[in-house]
Amino acid sequence: MAKPVSSSPAPPRIAPSSGPSPKPLRRYTSLPVLLDTLLKRRLTLVSYSAWKDANDRRSMEVYQETMHYGFVGAICLTEAPETFHHWQVFAGDTSGVCVQFDRANFEQVIAGTPHCLFAPMRYVKIDEIAKIDASDIHSLPFLKRRGFIDEAELRVVGHAVEPVTALHIDIGPAVLRQVTFSPFMHPELVASARAVIHGIPGWEKLKIIQSRLTDSERWQRALSSFPRRHGVVYGDGSSPDGGSEPG
C-alpha cells in the first residue's frame, strides 16, 4: 500500500470558534447512533460512501485517493438554528435526534485527537470551483456547492493509514449539553427513550427534550388570539367595511 503523502503542509487540527459567544454546535442523527455514543462514550466517524450528495462523496474520495489513506470518515454538524430542513435531511424519521454539544469541550476533545480535522464548510459556486487555490489539499473535504449554504455545516474529518471500518473519538458527559428528540416522535416513545438514556451510568442528568417545531402550544395560542386582536367580529350579518355580507 502506498504511503500517505507527506509533502503537503500539516493541516490545522481545528478551526476554533470565534467571538465571545460562539454559536451552539448541533448534530442531527438517529437514536441508535446516540445510544452508541452514550453507551461507549465515543463519537464514531463512518465512511462517506453512503452519502446522498455525489458531489460531496467525490470531494472526500479525491482527498482519500490523493493522500493514499486507507480510510477517511466524517461526522457533520451545524451552527444553524433548528430548522425543518435539518430534521428532514439529517434525522428524517421518528427516531431522529439532535445532539447539542458544549462547544468549548467539544473543540478541546477534537484538538487532542490525532488524525482529525475540524472546520466549517466553504460553500462555492460551480463556476468558482476550478479557480480555488489548491495549495492546501486538506481543504478538499470542506468544499461544498453554494446551494447548501443554509446548512451552516461544520465537519470533523478523520483518517487512518490502513483500511478500517470506522474511527472513534473518546468523549465524556461534559461534551454533551442536551439531546432533542424529533418532532415526529410520539411523546410516549420520547418518555421511554428518556428513561433508557437516564439509566445509562454517567448520563443520568443529561437534559432531554422534544422539539416543538411542528407542534408548539405557544405558537398555536398566539394564532388563536389573532381574531381577538384583529378586533372585528364576523358572522353577525355585517362585513368589515360596514356593509352586509353576501348570502
Secondary structure, DSSP 8 states (H G I E B T S, - for coil): ------SS----SB----SSS---EEEEEEHHHHHHHHHHTEEEEEESTT-S-HHHHHHHHHHHHHHT-SEEEEEEEE-S---HHHHHHHS-STTEEEEEE-HHHHHHHHHTSTTEEEEE-EEE-TTTGGGS--S-GGGGGGEEEGGGGGG-EEEEEEEESS--S-EEEE--GGGEEEEEE-TTS-HHHHHHHHHHHHTSTT-TT-EEEE--TTS-HHHHHHHHHHHHHH----SSSB-TTSSB---
